[in-house]
Amino acid sequence: MTKGPKPADIRFRVDPGDVPAEKAARRLHLSLAEFNEVLPKLYARGFPKPDPDTGMFDLDEIDRWRAKRHALAEAPSPPAEPQLSMGERFAIAHRQRAEGRQNRRRKD
């Protein structure tokens, strides 16, 4: 009896959400030693603490923290203009076209 090909042990890549300190440091472009040195200052600025059971850092929380630290320094953006529906745009164009015809008649 012939055997088929052996399936791979890992079927698909799974990106970790929680990582050890070495990878959390790398996310901040720091060595582990540099990371450990500045960690108390980072915590004071709201940097996410590791999981109490696993000791792993949540990469998503690190990314949110990184984004928030710059967002706080930026001025709030003005509210966006409301988007008109296709029907509303059609009605406006129709009204403008009709007004244009009336203005041409008055000039004649």
C-alpha positions in Angstrom: 0.0 0.0 0.0 1.5 3.4 -1.0 1.2 6.4 1.1 0.3 9.8 -0.2 2.3 12.9 0.6 2.7 13.8 4.2 0.7 16.9 5.2 2.6 19.8 6.6 2.7 20.1 10.3 1.7 23.8 10.0 -1.2 24.3 7.6 -1.2 28.1 7.6 0.6 31.0 9.3 -0.8 32.3 12.5 0.4 35.8 13.5 0.7 36.0 17.3 -1.3 38.6 19.1 0.7 38.3 22.3 4.5 38.3 22.2 7.4 38.1 24.6 9.3 41.2 25.7 11.9 40.8 22.9 9.3 41.2 20.2 7.5 44.0 22.0 10.9 45.8 22.1 11.4 45.1 18.4 8.0 46.7 17.7 9.4 49.9 19.2 12.7 49.5 17.4 14.6 48.8 20.6 16.9 46.1 21.8 15.7 44.1 24.8 18.1 45.9 27.1 17.0 49.3 25.8 13.3 48.2 26.2 13.8 47.1 29.8 15.7 50.3 30.6 12.8 52.6 29.4 9.9 50.3 30.4 9.2 52.2 33.7 8.9 55.5 31.7 6.7 53.8 29.1 4.4 52.4 31.8 4.2 56.0 33.2 3.0 57.1 29.8 0.3 54.4 29.6 2.2 51.7 27.7 0.2 48.4 28.0 1.4 46.0 30.7 2.0 42.4 29.9 -0.6 39.7 30.7 -0.3 38.8 34.4 -0.4 35.0 33.7 1.7 34.7 30.5 3.9 37.7 30.8 3.3 38.4 27.1 2.6 41.8 25.6 -0.4 42.4 23.4 0.8 43.8 20.0 -2.6 45.3 19.1 -2.6 47.3 22.4 1.0 48.4 21.7 -0.1 49.6 18.3 -3.1 51.5 19.7 -0.8 53.1 22.3 1.6 54.2 19.7 -1.2 55.7 17.6 -2.8 57.5 20.5 0.4 59.2 21.7 0.6 61.1 18.4 -3.1 61.7 18.1 -3.2 63.5 21.4 -0.8 66.1 20.0 -2.7 66.7 16.9 -5.6 69.2 16.7 -9.0 67.7 16.1 -10.0 67.6 12.5 -13.0 69.6 11.4 -16.2 67.6 10.9 -16.6 66.1 7.4 -19.1 67.5 5.0 -22.2 65.3 5.0 -22.4 63.2 1.9 -25.4 63.7 -0.3 -27.3 60.7 -1.7 -27.6 60.2 -5.4 -31.2 61.3 -5.2 -30.3 64.5 -3.4 -27.6 65.3 -5.9 -30.0 64.6 -8.8 -32.6 67.0 -7.3 -30.0 69.7 -6.8 -28.7 69.3 -10.4 -32.3 69.3 -11.7 -33.2 72.5 -9.8 -30.0 74.2 -11.0 -30.7 73.3 -14.6 -34.3 74.6 -14.3 -33.1 77.9 -12.7 -30.5 78.2 -15.5 -33.3 77.9 -18.1 -35.4 80.5 -16.4 -32.5 82.9 -16.2 -31.9 82.5 -20.0 -35.5 83.2 -20.8 -35.4 86.4 -18.7 -32.4 87.7 -20.7 -34.1 87.0 -24.1 
